[in-house]
């Protein structure tokens, strides 16, 4: 179940409002000044309008899932835990080694599983935290990374689509004027035409900026998945130059790593904001208190 959380992060709220306004503006310009202008008497008007709005619907659906989904919050213990012994000595493993990789968060005052990190904005530890994204006003973690990547994908796709539509319509207007269909000899450009071109330019700038921005982040997300290293872990590993490499460590196949994020079902389902699937319908569950030998 999606976990609704409201955060008092001004930057996050501003970025979310800017995202919705940009999507609505792009839809308005494409329908009002692109499709109804160049394709009003053609079946392409309905076809382009249907496809473009379908992309925007998936974009907003993925964005909503990324915003309101639990990124992988580490549960807080129900009762206070005495950390005095563990803070004074290295963490010891029990005979089964079930505590390997578990660490202690001094801010949350709880144990956290391997690859979990504390977010200073959410003020909680997040499983496999990638980063805190103001555009979704949420952390990108183990349980919502799929929706975040889908949001990036559909944003880039919508940007490319709008650029193609605007450029093709602009070329059509220039060609029509040259053929004399919309030419008024010696008459200056009407104010309405100035408005149309202004909308074209604004939409092109918006699409290029957002398109390049999200495609760079999209590529970075895919690289972090197939290398099995979050940006936080990359920075930490670069700082630990004297770390020892485990000779028995074997990297998982790239497809297996992608399935851990997008789900183990059909690849076709990777493009839709549905639950990734396993391990359970209620999400990942585990105890906040590992079996430390104390």
N, C-alpha and C positions, 0 to 999 in steps of 0.2 A: 504494500500500500504506500502510495506517495505520502511523504511527510511534509506538511505545510509548515514552513517556518518563515517568519517575518524578521528581517534584520534591519537594524537602523544604520545602514551604510549608505550615506548620501551618494557616493560615487556609483555604487551598484544600482540604485534607483534611477539615477540620471542615465546610465548606460542602457538600462532596460527600456526606459521611456524613449530614448533615442532610437533603439532598435525597432520598436513598434511604429514609431513615427516614420522611420525610413521605409519600412515595409509598406505601410499604408500609402505613403507618397509615391513610391514606385508603382504600386498597383493603380493609383489614380492617373498618373501620367501615361502609363502603358495603355490603359483602356480609353481614356478621354482624348489624348493627343496623338496616340500612335495607331491603335487598332481602328478606332472610329474614323480616323482621318484617311488612312491609306487602305484599309480593308473593309470599309463599311458595306460595300455591295458584294462581298465575297464570303465564301464559307470559311476562308482563312481567319476572318475576324473571330468567329466563334471558336475555331480550333485553337488559335493562339491564346485567346482569352481563357479557355478551359485549361490548357496545359500550364500557362503561367500561374493561374490562381491555384491549381493543384500543387505546384511547387511551393508557392507561398503558404498554402495550408500545411503542408508537411514541414516547412521551415518553422512555422509558429508552433506546431504540435511538438516537434523535437525540442524547441526552445522551452516550452512550458514544462516538458518532462525533465529537462536538465535543471530548470529552476526549482521545481517543487519536489523532485525526487531526493531521497536520502543518498548522499554521496558515499556513504559508508562510515557513518558515525560510530566510533568506538563507545560501547555502552559504559556508563558510569556505574561504579559499584553501589549496591543498595545500602551498604554500611561503610563506615570509615575503616580504612586499612592502615595498619601500622607498618610504615616503611623504614623505621629507624635502623633495623638490621640490614636491609637491602641497600640503603644509601651509604652505609659505612664499608661495604665490601662488594666485590664483583658478584654478579648474579650467578648462582649455581644451578646446574641442571640436575634433574632427578635421574634415576637410572634409565628411564625410557627416553630421556632427552626431549620431552615434550615442551620445554620452556625455551628451546633454542630460538634466538632471534627476538624474544619478547624483551621489551624495555619498559622503563618507568618514566611517565610524564609527570614532571613536578607541577605543571600548571593545572592539569586535570586531576592530579593526585590519583592516578589509576594506572594499571598495567595496560600496555598497548601491544598488539600482535606485530609480527614482522612486517616491515614496509609501511607501517602507519606513522604519520607525522602530525604535529600539532599545527593548526591554523590559527594565527593570531586574530583574524577577523571573525571567524566562526567561533573562536574560543573553545574548540573541541579538537580531538584527535580524529583523523580521517584515514581509513584504510586505503593503502596504495594511493596516497594523495599525489596528484599531478601538479596542481596549482589552484589558487583561488582566482576565479574569473569574474570581474565586475560585470561583464556583459550578460551573465546569467545570475549574478548576485548570489553565487553559490560556489562551493568548492567542486573541482573536478576530481572525482575519486573512483573507487572500485565499482560502485553501483550505478553511476550516472555518466561515466565516460563515453559510453556508447551514444547516448542522446546528445552529448556535447559535440561529438564528431559528426553525427548526422546533421546537427544544426549548422556546422561549418560547411558540410558538403552541399546542403540545399541553399545556403546563402551564396556560395560561390556559383552554383548552377543558376540561381535566379539572376545574379549579376551578369553572367555571360549571356543569358537569354535576353535580358533587357538591353544590353549593349548591342546585340545583334538586331533586335527589333528597331531600336532607335536609329542605328546606322542605315539599315535598309529603308526605313521610312524617310530619312533625310535624303538619301539618294533618290528615292521616288519623287519627292517634292522638287528637287533640283531638276530632275529629268522632265517632270511635268511642266515646269516653268519654261524650260528651254523649248519645249514643243509648242508652247503658246497656249496651254490649257488654263494657266493661272497667271498669265502675264498681263499687266496693265501698263501700256506703253508710257514711259516717262514718269510713272507714279511711284512714289516712295513706298517702302514696305509698310503695310498697315500695322497698327498697334497690336492687333490680335496675332499677327504673324510673328511679331517680336516676342510676344508672350509664349507662343509655341516653341520658338527656338530657344528661349530662355529655359523653359522646362526641359527641353532636350539636353541642353548643356549641363544643367544641374543634375539630371538623372545619370548622364554619362560620368560625371565626376564622382557622384555617389557610388555608382556601380564599380568603377575602376578602383576607388579607394577601398571599399568593402571587399571587393573580389580579391584583390591582391593580398589584403590583410588576412582574410580567412583562409585563403589557399596556403599561405605560409604557415599558419598555425595548424591547418589540416595536415600538411606534410610533416610537421614536427611531431604531431600526435601519432601518426602512423609509424614514424621512425622510433619513437619511444616505446611503442607496443612491440614491434618486431625485434628490437634490441633488448626488450624486457628490462628497461631502465627508465624510471621517471626522471624529469628534470632535476628534482631534489636529489635523487640518488646519483645522477651524473655529476652534479656539483660536488657532492660529498666524496665520490670516488676520485675525482680529480684532485681534491685536497689531500686525500690519503695516498700519497705517492709511494709510501713505504709499505702499503698493504700487501699481504701475501695472497696469492691466487690459489684457490682450492683446486688441486689437480684432478679431483673426482667430479668437478662441476661440469655438467653438460647442459648446453643451451637447448631450450625446447624448439621444435620446428616452428617456423613463422606462422603457418596456418593454425597450429595449436594455440599460439599466443593470440592470434586474432580471434579465435573462437572463444577464448576466455573473456574477451571484452564484448564481442557482438553476439555471443550465444552459440550453442552447439547444434542448433537446428539448421534449417536450410539457409544457404547464403542469400537467397531471395529475401529472407526476413531481416537481413542486416540493414536494409534500406528503410525500414519502418520502425517507428517509435514504440515497439512492443517489448515486453519483458524479455531479457536475454535467456531466461529459462532456468536450467539447473544452477545452483544445487537444490533449491527448494522454492516453493511458491511464495513463502513468506520472507524470502531474502536470506542472507547469511546470518546464522545465529551461532553464538559461542559464549562462553563464560567470560566475564570481565576479570576473573581471578584465575590465573593458570596454576598448575600444580607445581609450585615452587617448593623445593625441599628446604624448609626453614624450621 
